[in-house]
Amino acid sequence: MAEHTTATLRVRDTAITLRRAGVGRALLVLHGASDCGMWFPWLGNLAASHDVILPEHPGFGSSDTPPWLDTIADLANFNLDLLDDLAIASLDLVGFDLGGWIAAELAVRNGARLSSLTLVGAAGLHVEGVAQVDPFLGSGSGAPASQQSAHGGGRIRHAR
């Protein structure tokens, strides 16, 4: 498993923690709501063939909470600025949970720089014909959580 480095980086006058390892094609990994600040063992495996970049979102962990942070769109735009600061023009993007929502918003704003987009259990996306589930309250249907999410061939609709 590749060793990673941890650094503090300033983007837009906001200090964030950035973990990075590997060489090769850039792979930006956006964490979910509960797993900031961790370097997962499988990221080391990806670092064998990728430059894995794992930023801690503003407002999470030891990263600053800036006054301008109000929406997921703010986080998507921040990550585009991070990519500019790191001089990354082309990358693969993976987002988990909340990070999946941020990744989808980033793709809407600048999909041209993405070689691939992978969303894993992405929160906040609206799929036509699929009832929204409040992750904190549940759907009230009594169905298992695995049946309360949208997967498969559903068409994703961007909500503004």
N, C-alpha and C positions, 0 to 999 in steps of 0.2 A: 504494500500500500504506500502511495506517495505521501510524503510529509507535506504539510501545508504551512503557509505563513499567515500571520495575523497582523494587520496594520490598521492604523486609524487614518482615514482619508477625508479631506474636506471637499465637499461638492456644494456649490451654492452657499457657502458659509455655514454648512451643516456637517458636523463631524460624524462619520459612520465607521463602524468596524467592518473590515473587508478581509475575508479569508480567501486564499488563492493557492492553487497547486497545479502542477503539470505543465505540459507543453503540447502544442498542436492547436487545433481549431478552438476558438473561444466558445465556452459553454457557460452562460449566465444562469445560475440557479437561484430562484426567488423563493424564499422560505414562507411557510404558513404562519398562522397567528401564534402558534405555541412552540415552534422549534427554532427560534432565532438563537444565534450564538453557538450552534452545534456544528461540528464537522462529522458527518455521518461516514461510517466505514466504506460504504459503496461509492462515495465521492472520490475516495482515494483510488478506487478501481477505474473510475472515469478519467482521472488525472493521468493515467498511463497513456491516453491518446488525445486528451483535451487540455486546454488551459481553463481549468474550472475556476469560476469566479462566484463567490458566495457573499454578497453584501448583506449586512444587517440593516433592515429598513429603518429610515428615520422614525423615531417614536418607539422603537423596540430595543430591548436589551440595553447595551451601553451606548447606543447611537443617540445623538441629540434629538430632541423633539422641537422642531422649528415652528415658529408662529404661523407660517403659511400652510402647514399641513392640515387639510380639512377633508380631502377626498381620496379615493383610489386613483383618480386621474392625476392628482398631485404626485403620488408615488410613481406612477407610470412616467410622467414627465421628468421626475427626479432621476429615474433610472436611465432615461435617454441622455440626460446631462452627464451621468456617471460614465456611460459608454463613450460619450464625446471626450471626457477628461482622460479616459484610459486609451483613447485613440483606437477604439474597436469599431470597425466599419461593417463587419459581417460576423454573425454569430448564430449559434443554436441557443434557444431559450427554453428553459423548463421552469414551470411554476407549480407549486404545491398549495392547495387550499387557498388561502388569501393571496399567496404569491401567484397562483393561477389566474386569479381575477386581475391582479396587477399586470401579469404577462399578457393577458388578452387585451387589456387597455393599451399597453405598450405597442402591441402588434397593430392595433387600429391606427395609432398615431404615426408609426414608422415601420411598416411591415417590410419595406424594401431592404432593410439591413438584416432581416432574419433569414437564415438558411432553413431553419425548422422551428416549429413551435410545439411544445408538448405541455398539455395541461393535465395535472393529476389531481382529481377531486377538487376542481376549481370552484370556489365559492363565488357568489354574486352574479353568475351568468344566467340569462333568461333564455329558456328554450320554449318556443311556441308549443302550446298544447300540454305542457308539463307544469303541474302546480308547483309554486314556489314553496320551499320548506324553510321555516325559521330554524336555523341550526341550534338556537338556544331554547326554543320552545317545542320543537318537533312539529309534525304536521297534525297531530291529534288523531291520525287515522289508525294508530295502533300497528301499522305495518313496520316491519324491520327497517332499520336505517338504510340497508342496502337496496331496498325497493323504493326509497323516498328520494333518490337522486336521479338526475338526468344523465343518461349515458347513451352511447350507441349512435344511431343515425339521425338523432334530432338535429334540427337546424338551429344554430346559435344566432340570436338576434341581439345586436348591440343596443343597450338602453342608454339613453342620454338623459 
